[in-house]
Amino acid sequence: PAAPAAPARPPLPGNLNTNRMLSMWLKVNADKTVGLSIGKVELGQGIVTAVAQVAADELDVDMSRLRITAGDTALTPNEGTTAGSQSMTGSAVAVRAAAAEVRQILLELAAKKLNEPIESLTVEDGTVKGKTGTTTYWDLVTGKELEREATGSAKTKAATAYKYIGKPVARLDIPAKFTGQPIFVHEYRPDGLVYGQVIRPP
């Protein structure tokens, strides 16, 4: 007889469904920053800033702590192309769910460390405060705590709790445009770059 089929995994929001490892999206770094990886790229539409707002709100960290890697095919989740107004519906909802779950994991670790119920804990810019003490995200993640598949079970924040979403923030891509840094693919000039030209007869 055929082997029984593996139980179907529940669908997850957006592109988290096909990139289920939380550590693909978010990393808590020892230098007190948070790594955010997305498979979408900045085309002038502000997607990197928008997704950063989502991550910062769900994680309860300041946006300045985010270190963003976007569209690096060796390092980021495979989110396909950046086109057709799909970045928020595919990428932002995935980051929102992943960040909410990472925050939940961190709160569980903090509750165990502080010997307090999760309900008594609050977070401000990565610092977890309880009735008996405090700890930080950077104290809590020392190894592979975030190297697990998302479950989609973490509750996301209510709109009333947002600090960044829906608020005006400085676009992350503007400084490079003003200072002439290459941020689009056609602005890069790697070593050995050659050009092609069509030569037509008279």
PyMOL commands that set and color helices and strands:
alter all, ss='L'
color gray80, all
select helices_A, chain A and resi 14-17+22-25+47-59+63-65+87-114+118-120+137-140+159-161+174-179+185-187
alter helices_A, ss='H'
color red, helices_A
select strands_A, chain A and resi 26-28+34-38+66-70+122-124+127-129+134-136
alter strands_A, ss='S'
color yellow, strands_A
deselect
rebuild
show_as cartoon
